[in-house]
Amino acid sequence: MKFGVVVLEGPYTHEAADTAYQFTKAALEKGHEVFRVFFYHDGVNNGTRLTTPPQDDRNIVTRWSELGEEHGLDLVVCVAAAQRRGIVDADEAKRNGKDADNIAPSFRISGLGQLIEAGIQSDRLLVFGD
Amino acid sequence: MSEAIKKFMYVNRKAPYGTVYALESLEVVLIGAAFDQDVSMAFMDDGVFQLTKGQDTGDTGVKNFSPTYKALGDYDVNKLYVEKESLEERGLSLDDLMPLTYEDEDDDWNEKPSIKLVSRSELTDLMEEQDVLMNF
């Protein structure tokens, strides 16, 4: 089956970010396809490489990046939500005159159309939020 | 390349202010309107407050985005299901909501109300019919 995954909450504060990861990983291991993981609301904070959790805790961001790299996953951060919350890639930093970027590896920033497309293209769209 | 049209329902459960969910949900609906899908919105729980008249955020420094709901009709988003029980539980009635309308192209562009009051069980049936449910 082809899944679309939507993550609406940030890491550590809400378990939704963990559950979305666990689901995505399990689906891929079972041989399903994940068309895209789309990050919206505070979910965009899953995509900053600057997080440094304590060493005895899981690193939610790195976990996504590694899963993305391993499976060629399309990890998309919503640009409008990202701009509000300071999640920036090199292009966005340049465009908005910022002195740094912080997007994590395997993530990319794009528009809300990517969310709608995931709804259209996937057999099931799963929304992880509160 | 034509693909089957899917039924999208955006489910709004949260008050318009206090959190950003309602505002960012509306942004999804407006972008989504460009994709020519069969779109509806549901308002339940505190989400019914999103449609109330006379919203005033002046003292809070937060943008009052309620006028944007009036544009939905122009985007062909004209099925706004409001759950009757959620309204009543909050002491609200249809009269407390903005009179949102759309022009019906299948009926000589007559202006018609976009808001449809439905019972909890009717909303359950509507959700059952959807291909894609997005909860905010």
Interface residues (C-beta under 8 A of the other chain):
Chain A: V6 L8 Y40 H41 A80 A81 R84 G111 L112 G113 L115 I116 E117 G119 I120 L125 V127 G129
Chain B: E3 K6 F8 V20 Y21 E24 E27 V28 I31 G32 A34 F35 Q37 D131 V132 L133 M134 N135 F136
